Each structure stands twice: as structure tokens, then as C-alpha cells.
Amino acid sequence: MGSKLLNENALILYMKDLKDGQIAEIIDTRYYTGTLIQRYKGECVSIGERAGLGFANIKLNTLAIRILENGELITIFNNR
């Protein structure tokens, strides 16, 4: 699944900075750019990806992310 967020003016943080339940987009890696994630306890679950593509033990994870804001619109594509 691909996604395109329609608001690109947001604060850049690290994955380890996410709070439980927050949803974000990974922005700084060749392999995961554009992947939507949601923090669940000490892990991040990849939204719309197959099982096993999440991130465990994220307290040291420094991938750059952009937290989705309230009311933000997302265009989903390749959702098969």
C-alpha cells in the first residue's frame, strides 16, 4: 500500500519520540519512506503492510518521522 499525505508542514521527530497510539509517516529512509506507522506500547505497527514489517523495541529507533495531525487527509493507492 502506498500513501500520500496532503499536509507537509509538520515537525520532524524520531520514531522513539512517538507516544502510544500516535500515527506517523516515516520520511528518512530509502526502504521505508512513506510507510505509515502507529505506536503500540514499545513497538510500531506498519499500517497497510504485511505482517512482520513493524518495528520492535523502538526506544532507540532514530528513523525520522512526521506525526499526522488532527484532520489531515491521506490519499491511499496500491491497496490490493
C-alpha positions in Angstrom: 0.0 0.0 0.0 1.2 3.5 -0.7 0.1 6.7 0.8 0.5 10.4 0.2 -0.2 12.9 2.9 -1.6 16.2 1.9 -0.1 18.3 4.7 3.7 18.5 4.5 4.2 21.3 7.1 4.9 19.4 10.2 7.5 18.8 12.9 10.1 16.1 12.2 10.8 13.8 15.1 12.4 10.4 15.7 10.3 7.2 15.9 11.4 6.8 19.5 9.5 10.0 20.3 6.1 8.7 19.3 3.5 8.4 22.1 1.3 5.3 22.4 -1.4 5.4 19.7 0.1 8.2 17.6 0.2 7.7 13.8 3.1 8.9 11.7 4.8 8.7 8.3 8.5 7.5 8.0 10.4 10.1 6.0 14.1 9.4 6.0 14.9 6.0 4.7 15.3 4.5 1.3 13.3 1.4 2.1 10.5 2.7 4.4 9.8 6.3 3.2 6.1 6.9 3.1 5.3 4.0 5.4 2.5 4.8 7.9 3.1 3.5 11.4 1.3 3.6 14.7 2.9 3.2 18.1 1.6 0.4 20.2 3.4 0.1 23.6 7.1 -0.4 22.8 6.6 -1.2 19.1 5.4 0.5 15.9 3.0 -1.3 13.6 3.2 -0.7 9.9 -0.3 0.3 8.6 -1.4 -1.5 5.4 1.7 -3.7 5.2 2.0 -7.4 5.6 2.7 -9.0 9.0 6.3 -8.7 10.1 7.0 -5.2 8.7 6.7 -3.4 12.0 9.4 -2.2 14.3 10.1 -3.8 17.7 11.7 -2.1 20.8 11.6 1.4 19.3 13.1 3.2 22.3 16.4 3.5 20.4 15.0 3.9 16.9 16.1 7.1 15.3 14.3 6.9 11.9 12.9 10.4 11.1 9.1 10.5 11.2 6.3 13.1 10.7 3.4 12.8 13.1 0.0 13.0 11.4 -2.1 16.0 12.6 -5.7 16.1 13.5 -7.9 16.4 10.4 -5.0 15.6 8.0 -6.0 14.0 4.7 -4.3 10.9 3.2 -4.6 9.5 -0.3 -4.2 5.7 -0.4 -3.0 3.9 -3.5 -2.0 0.4 -4.4 -4.2 -1.0 -1.7 -4.5 -4.6 -3.0 
